[in-house]
């Protein structure tokens, strides 16, 4: 183990402490962050960076938004937790706001994204038995190749990523994996009368912002409705204005329940990155499968989370972050396309709103050194912008939605300069 001394830099000391005392379940970029404001973060040495990961889209409202800081400070001095053993003065108002904000009748509050996914899975199975009449123990849930819905045993069991699965079995049965962005495959699977739900991401973020055909979501929703199967949209990363819509799975103006997901899973930016808050939204008819004692969470619906989430959604509306994401996303992709056209190792750019990715061709430089997405991210870090590779050859770019156009253009120049160094 490394010996920690005062001679170590602040950066190296922080890294050494994590390496010595922490489980090695992450491979972070070697930068140690200490503070943040808006689109910027600062490391322990005082260097400023543009944040182009946004804590995997948890800080859509920007780091330490002053309105969120204010309500969190105020609520922390008033009451933080009651548990659901009692009513509290904020939960009902929070539930009403979220339902009206996204156009659903009922919501169930949880804390993390994985908890919300597990909640939706339980809800779908019980609905399948109680409402669809599936024989006990026979319910199936469809998921897609390349999915990422969380890290619990049940969720990794339906993954197709070997790193998520190896060494963690046996897994929960009752899931069928089908190809993503493949309506014929979905239709075939839906023919099984024991299928109760289809759980899908409108864009597969962890896969590298893999974006399906424009008509995939509406066709998939229609297919599920036809077969009396719940369509569950995992909008943990894509929701809350990230892709230029409040929900990526449907246009904001779509109010017809027959064309909307039966259930939606939200987390991350639901609290603006201030506090773990998640939720499952559905109709009253679906959510009614939960009765006292059938599901719960000590922290779910706590006053602190409810207060912060309401303010976080208000910020999205008041600052029109949906429109900003839609407009600047087009600007960003146009700038990245210039790099695709100029450099043969920049293979493509894809995404929606301000959730985008660039695919990098891995190669060996003339001096024998590797040239991969990781090395490009290190160059961007040195030049003042933070992003992270996924699946080796893909860089995800997802700045806070409060970014201004002049800041975005500066970031595009940083990326272009880094690519030129990388070439």
C-alpha positions, 0 to 999 in steps of 0.5 A, a space after each residue: 500500500 502507498 505510504 501517505 505523506 505530506 509531500 504528496 500532492 493534494 491530488 495524489 493523496 486523495 487518490 492514494 486514500 481511495 486506493 488504500 481504503 476503498 473498494 476498487 469497483 470504479 476506474 475514475 479519470 485521475 482528477 480529484 474534484 473539490 467544488 462545483 458551480 453551474 457548468 464548472 468544477 474545480 479540483 483540489 489544486 484549484 484548476 477549473 474544468 467544464 463538466 461534460 458528464 454531469 454525474 451521469 445526468 444527475 446535475 442537469 440543473 448545474 452544480 450547486 444551483 443556488 435555489 436548490 442549495 437554499 431549500 436544502 439548507 432551509 429544510 435541513 434545519 426544519 425536518 429531514 426524515 419522518 419515514 412513511 410510518 407517518 404523514 409529512 407536510 411535503 410528500 402529498 404536494 410533491 406527489 401532486 407536482 410530479 404527477 402533473 409535471 409529467 402527466 401521470 395519476 400516481 407516483 411512488 417515491 424511492 431514493 435511487 435509480 436502482 430502487 425505482 427500477 426494482 419498484 417498477 419490476 415488482 409493480 409489473 409482476 403484481 399487475 400481471 398476476 392481478 390484472 392480466 391474469 398470468 398464472 402465479 410464478 409465470 410472469 415474464 418481463 422483456 428487456 433489451 440487449 445492451 441495457 443498463 438499469 442498475 446494479 442489484 442482483 436482479 437487474 444485473 441478471 438481465 444485463 448482457 454486459 459480462 462485467 456486470 454478471 460474472 461472479 454474481 449468479 445465480 440470478 432472478 428468473 423471469 426475464 427475456 432479453 431481446 434485441 434493441 431497436 427491433 420492432 419485429 423481435 419485440 412483436 414476436 416476444 409479446 405474443 407470449 401471453 405470460 409477458 407482463 411488461 417491456 422495460 426499455 431505455 429510450 436511449 441506451 446511455 451506458 452502451 454509449 448513447 446508443 440512439 434508436 430509430 425515431 419511430 422505435 418508441 412510438 411503435 414499441 408503445 403501440 405494440 405493448 398496448 396491443 398485447 396488453 403489456 406494460 410499457 415501462 420507460 427507464 428515463 433515469 438518465 434520459 428524462 427531465 429535459 436531458 434530451 430536449 424533452 421532459 421525457 425522451 420516450 414521448 413528445 412533450 405535447 403528447 397527452 394521449 395515454 394510448 401513446 404514452 408509456 404505462 409507467 416511467 422511472 425517474 431519478 438522478 436530475 429529479 433532485 438536481 444532484 443534491 440528494 438521492 431521489 427517485 420515483 415511479 409514475 403510472 396510472 391509478 389502475 396500475 399503481 393500485 396493485 401496491 397495498 400497505 405492507 407490499 412495498 416500502 422504503 425508510 427514506 422514500 418520500 422523506 421531507 428533504 427529498 420531496 422539498 429538493 425535488 420540487 425545487 429541482 423541477 421548478 428550476 427545469 421549468 423556470 429556466 426552460 432547460 428543455 428548450 436549451 437542451 434541444 437547441 444546444 444539442 443541435 449546435 454541439 452535434 454540428 460542431 462534432 460532425 466537423 471533427 468526424 468529417 476532418 479526422 478518420 479516427 472520429 467515426 461518428 457522433 450521435 445523441 439527442 439534446 445534450 446527451 451525446 457521444 462520439 465514437 473513437 477508433 482505437 489505434 497505435 501511434 507512430 511512437 507505439 503509444 496507444 490512442 484510445 478514448 481514454 487518452 483523448 479524455 486525458 488530453 481534454 482534462 489537461 485542456 479544461 474539460 472533463 468527460 469519460 469513456 464508456 465501452 472503450 471507444 466511446 466518449 459520452 458528452 453530457 454537460 449541465 443543461 444550464 450551459 450557455 451557447 458561448 460556453 458550449 462553443 468554448 467547449 467545442 474548441 477545447 474538444 477540437 484542440 484536444 482531438 488535434 493533439 490526439 491525431 
